[in-house]
Amino acid sequence: MSEKVGSGPLQRLDTRHRVDTGKPIRFTFDGKTYTGCAGDTLASALLANGVKRLGRSFKLHRPRGLLGAGREEPNALVQLESGGFDEPNARATLVPLYEGLKARGQNAWPSVERDVLALLGVLQRLLPASFYYKSMMWPSWRFYEGAVRRLAGLGKVPQARDAQQYHKRNLHCEVLVVGGGAAGLAAALAAAGSGLRVVLMDDQEEFGGSLLGENRFIGGRPAAEWIAATLQRLSAMADVILLPRTSVVAYYEHNFLAAVERVSNHRGPGADLRRARERLWRVRAAQVVIATGAIERPLVFADNDRPGIMLASAVQTYLNRYGVAAGRQVVVLTNNDSAYRTALELHAAGVQVAAVVDSRGDVNGPYQQALQDRRIPLLAGRMVRRVKGRREVRAVTLAEHLGGGKLGGDKETLTCDLVAVSGGWTPTVHLYSQAGGRLDFDAGKACFVPAGCAQAVAVAGAAKGEFGLRGCLAEGYRLGAAAARAAGAAQIADITAESCDDWPQAPLQAYWFTRDAAAEKQWLDFQYDVRVSDIELAWRENFVSVEHVKRYTTAGMSVDQGKTSNINALAVMAELSGRPIADVGTTRFRPPYHPATIGTFAGREVGEGYAPRLLLPAHSWHLAHGAVMEDMGWQRPQCYLRAGEDFDAAVRREVLAVRRSAGMFDGSPLGKIEVKGPDAATFLNRLYVNNAITVKVNAGRYGLMCNENGVVIDDGVFVRLADDHFMVHTTSGGAVRIYQWMEEWLQCEWLDLQVIVNNVTSQWANVTVSGPHARKVLQQLDSDIDFDAAAFPHMQFRRGSICGVEARVLRASFTGEISYEISVPARYGLGLWEAVYELGQAFDITPYGVESLMVLRMEKGYLHVGADTDGTTNPLDLGWAAPIDRKKDDFIGRRSLSRVNDLRRDRLQFVGIEAVQAQAPLPVGGHMVSCANPVLPEQTQGYLTSACISPTLKKSIGLGLVAGGRARMGEAIHIYADGNSVAAKIVSPTHYDAEGVRLNG
């Protein structure tokens, strides 16, 4: 005979549970200290201590008790620990108990038991679905925003730096089995032993799935023994990897899956901080078998959210796996036969079963006979009319079920403190849907089941709608063997499913909601307080698409992600709209299937590890010569400070040196993308606004790139190295982005083009020499390249040798002076820099940084994409109408440039700006207005994008985007910023050397 119910958290029922009562564990919840056992979860330990209220609902702050026992739990969300170990929104059902664990309830103040905000429940009629969209319009949303933001959200965002580590690993295998229950273990066993790499992942602390919470027999022995024997066989195989505590959270194209392994979560703050807390597995599998089981559905009736109403399978799990009775007097409420096992096992453990209430009127089978043999009352054709008890269940009043959710007259009232409900089973198809799998609705089982997928994936067991234990085993063996064969296994032994203690089951009777009960009292999504009345409101307001209903009501969003609420909400929508459930369809299941910490996805890519520090080949030289470095992806010199010099003085000196003699600039980060192939010219002609086909070999051309909307996304000089070979220069920040963009067009749209692209930015170091004496400096180098003006004119390219090293030289300028961009293999970058600097001393050569370059290009009026453009700037705004007209071929964005809006004359156009008072600083970002003292709000006429006080021109100049700017040359304007305005006038962007004499010298 089992021990007395409720005899203490360390004295569990004799149900072959898997906790160690000889190892007590102390923990706290909401400031109170409790004791649990090794092997407990936080949820089972709290249940053993008689704690029934573990949280509050999001909107109405209603008390919430446990509903489930695993990943399906929507109510028991807790905040764990504090400081560097703080974690919000942890499911208590998935938190293994460890010594000293500290947890507190969420969404409640001052505590879950005494929540002041529970007063919102009184106003529930005023808070229907999306009430905020309708009621928070006057006087404005900002009037309410502060209070709403303080009330909204689940849990508290951690404030301290995370003290734990997170790692990432890649994994390749022939067969991946997701789910370690009966079907998953069978599939792994069938696929193993073939010499193939087989991986089995399961999200629980140990393998076994639902069998861990059931008293089942396989092959005449307890299921626990079958699990142990199967795991022993798998562990002995060298090619098998077993990963418990690992949740597969995402399924992408090409059988690429993401999984999160909880490495040391079960140890809490006491874990070795040198080890990873969690690990992200990036898995590529030839074949995948999904055996993720099924989730039991709640039944929908009035006040079905009371603490003490739980899923029957969860009650069974707490009983058998943890030895905890979730109640002393239990009513089992069901519309199918699976919950009968819960009633029978509760009875066998000594728990009083007040009755099994079955909504089906005519049931007579082995389960019903078993109840009769044990004298457990069976009340068929009944359903709950009302629940008594405000903070928890005290009793239920039953009514006759007339069919289809309609109730007749009241019948019995049953005293109870626990209602174990079962509305049928929903296959866990989230990963299958993410893989692109189709679903069909099985009316007999009242659930969606897999119906075909283009990826190499199979679904086994309950996840496929097979709810019998022997059927799950047979499916697992068959599909595991099939996956191994498909992955290339030569020989696979067929395994026959063992006999199981399955009993014949009567057909389920779908029960979606109670038609005669108040819709505002019937809960669908327990955490977000979504009720049947909210679905009705959505239908009345003409929301037809299930995706729209989801977002309007928030059903199945956030915490639940459709696990317990989805199918019930869909069914209510179907009945209201008079459509079959299959026609209503499901919402799209998106990754992650189960919540994962941000730390897991970030891994070690935080702080200094967030992105590699890209260092220039001559980085050490720059530091040794006073460079002021700035992180621009690459660590780049802004300028070079000399003794007694401030930043502005250094920039002025460097600018004047380039204008008067010679300067040298480290342009290694300049984007360099090689484009090669028979169709290279055609490909680039489609990317650039201007012609690429007509560029001759060893010549370069400046070009613009647009996206499909005609918006400028990058610019640069592209060079033709050979008929089928180009070097494309992009902005430094755009190198990776443009390379990926090119690959996207080649791989997704223009598959007929024979082109290869390769980002070689980091493979070439660059030294740019610019200024009146630039040519003289280069002529001092040991080179076979003729740098004479006639032999090497502007926008030409030469290949040769410099100081015995292969070199590529482009004559192009971003300063307005004679300039040569010399590129050599990166390993020779420092040597080239030192050689140019040494030989250039005779011509007073001066290194200059990025800030100085920006001043030089502003003086010349050169565009800086990203600074002088925004997300709407098109080539016409930049004065490129003539090149576009000359080009007859199509290019990306051309069609968009013919839109009326893109042709407007009052669009923001690229112009120069000059201060009326020569030394008056122009405020970058300031808006153009017509008078010095505008009355706000004032319609902006554009804004200043770049500005400086030119050392060359000795006046304040800038560039900007001005409405209809090109037709307004010489017009006076004011630039307004921070309450002040500066008088200016609109001029040509080219402030310096408009004729290009110095550039072409």
Secondary structure, 3 states (H helix, E strand, C coil): CCCCCCCCCCCCCCCCCCCEEEEEEEEEECCEEEEEEECCEHHHHHHHCCCCCCEECCCCCCEECCCCCCCCCCCCEEEECCHHHCEEEEEHHHCECCCCEEEEECCCCECCCCEHHHHHHHHHHHCCCCHHHHHCCCCCHHHHHHHHHHHCCCCCCCCCCCCCEEEEEEEEEEEEEECCCHHHHHHHHHHCCCCCCEEEECCCCCCCHHHHHCCCEECCEEHHHHHHHHHHHHHCCCCEEEECCEEEEEEEHHHEEEEEEECCHHHHHHCCCCCEEEEEEEEEEEEEEECCCEEECCCCCECCCCCCEEEHHHHHHHHHHHCCCCCCEEEEEECCCHHHHHHHHHHHCCCEEEEEEECCCCCCCHHHHHHHHCCCCEEECEEEEEEECCCCCCEEEEEEEEECCEEEEEEEEEECCEEEEECCEEECCHHHHHCCCCEEEECCCCEEEECCCCCCEEECHHHHCCCCHHHHHHHHHHHHHHHHHHCCCCCCCCCCCCCECCCCCCCCCCCCCCCCCCHHHEEEECCCCEEHHHHHHHHHCCCCCHHHHHHHHCCCCCCCCCCCCHHHHHHHHHHHHCCCHHHHCCCCCCCCCCCCCHHHHHCCCCHHHCCCCEECCCHHHHHHCCEEEEECCEEEEEEECCCCCCHHHHHHHHHHHHHHCEEEEECCCCEEEEEECCCHHHHHHHHECCCCCCCCCCEEEEEEEECCCCCEEEEEEEEEEECCEEEEEECHHHHHHHHHHHHHHHHHHCCCCCCEEEECHHHEEEEEEECCCHHHHHCCCCECCCCCCCCCCCCEEEEEEECCEEEEEECCCCCCCCEEEEEEEHHHHHHHHHHHHHHHHHHCEEECCHHHHHHHHHHHCCCCCCCCCCCCCCHHHHCCHHHHHHCCCCCCCCHHHHCHHHHCCCCEEEEEEEECCCCCCCCCCCEEECCCCCCCCCCCCEEEEEEEEECCCCEEEEEEEEECHHHHCCCEEEEEECCEEEEEEEECCCCCCCCCCCCCC
